[in-house]
Amino acid sequence: MKSFSGNTVIVSAPGYFSRKIGRAKIVLTIFILFLSTGIRAINHYPLPLPEQYLGLKWQLDKTVKGVQFFYALSVCEGSDIVFLKLNNTNKYPVNVSWKETFETQVEKNADGNGDRKKMILQPGETSEADCISPVHKELVVPASKAVPTYVAVISKFSYKDVTVTNAN
């Protein structure tokens, strides 16, 4: 520190400002890293990846008039689910309807809730369900609603009374 005629002048040591700016850059970098990790965690927590994105094991149950009928046993949001998938290999749209049977802890051929499910499939279309927001609710069968008389533990699924007709 030097004094000239009563005025005080402060002369900083060399590198004072560069050290201060360097610390600010480090603090800012650490803050950005924590912030980006936090944002990433918020966007992905609780990581609601349905099982089908992790690789469902689709099993072909039957093929009727050019339509393949698949099912997969899985878990969605903590509940046992049967996912259904239909593949129209025809070159024309088809009306499809079916009933369901389940192999459970109590029965080998337990009929589903009795309702006949129906869909229209376009040529070459494959329809399958999504765990989080299924577009085709008829392709998701919660085990808790599969058999009307008890809560089923499903070990196998089968399509029953399948009909496939030309939609033209």
N, C-alpha and C positions, 0 to 999 in steps of 0.2 A: 504494500500500500504506500503510495506517495502522496505528498501534500504540497499543493502549490497555492500560495496566497490564500490560505484559508479554505480552499475547496478540496474536497476529498475525491480522489479518483481511485477506483478499484480496478486493479489489473488482475485478471484471472490467470490462474496457472494454465499452461498449455494443455489442451485436451479436455478441459473442464466441460465445455458444452458438448463435445463429441461423446464423452462418457455418459453424460446425462441423456443425450439422444439415443445412444446405444442401449441404455437400460430401458428407455421407453419402448424401443423397438422390440426388445426381448419380452417385456411385460405384455405388449400388444399382441405379439405372436402367440404367447401362451394363452392369453384371453381368447383369441380367435380359435385356437385349437380346441379349448374346452367348449366354447360356444358351438362350434361345428359338430363336435361329438355329441353334445347335448341335443342339438336339433336333429341329428341323425337318429339318436335314441328315441326322441319323441315321435319322429316319423315312422319308425319301425317297431316300436314297442306296442303291444306285447308280441310282435312278430306273428300276425295271424295268418301264417301260411297254411292253407288247407293242405291236407294230405295229398290231394291229386297233384299239387305242384311239386311234391316231394316224391312222386312216383307211385301212383295207385297201381295195384296189381289187378288189371281188368281181366275178367274171366268171361269167355264166350259161353253163354248159356244155350243159345240156339240161333238158327238162321231160318227165316220164314219168308218166302217169296222175295228174295233179294234184300231183306232187311236183317242186319245182324243185331242181336240182343246181348249186351254185356252187362255185368254188374261188378261192383267192387265193395268189399267190406272195409270200413274205415272209421275214423273218429273225426268229429267236427265240433269244435268249441266244447270239448269234454264229453260229448255224447256219441254213442255208437250209431253209425249211419250206414245205410246201404245206398251207394251211388249207382245210378243206372245210366247206360249210354246206348243210344240207338244209332245205327249207321245204315243209311239208305244207299245201296249200291246200284239202284235202278236209275234209268234215264228219265224218269217221270216222278211226279210227286205222289206220295202214298198217304193214306189214312191208316194209322196204326192204333190198335187198342189191345189191352192186356189186363190180366189180374195177376196177383202175386201170391207165392207160397214161400214159406220160410222153414228152415230147419233150425229148431231152437233147443233150449235145455229141456223142454217138456215134450215136444212133438217133432216128428220127422217131416211132416207135410202140413204145417199150420197155415191155413188160409189167411190172407191179409185182411184188411178191414172190410173187404167185400166190394168196395167201389171199383168199377172198371175205369182204368185210366186211358186217355185218348190223346193223340197228337197227330199233327200233319208234318211230314218230313219232305223237304224239297229234294230234287234229284242230287245225289252225291252228298247230301247233308249228313253230318254227324252231330247229334245233340247229346250233350252231357251237362251235368249239373255243376254248380259252383258252391262251395261250402259257405261262403260269406253271404252272397246275395244271389241265390239261384234264380235264373231267368225262367227255367222250366221246373216249377215246384214238384211236378209229378215225377221228376227224376231223382228226387231225394226222399228216402224213406227212413225216418228216425226209428230206431229200435223201440223207443218208448211208445210209438204209435203203430207199429207194424202189426201186432196181434191185439185185437180189441179186449181180450179177456185177461191178459197179464202182461207184465213188462218182460219182453223177450230178450234173451241173449242169443243173437243170430249167429249161426255158424255157416249157413249156406242159404242161398236165395235162388228162386227159379221163377221164370215167367210162366204164366198159366193162361190157357184159353186165348192165345194170341191170334189176332186177325190183322191181315195186311190187305188193303184194297187200293186200287188205282184211284187217285184223287181227281183225275180229269173227268 
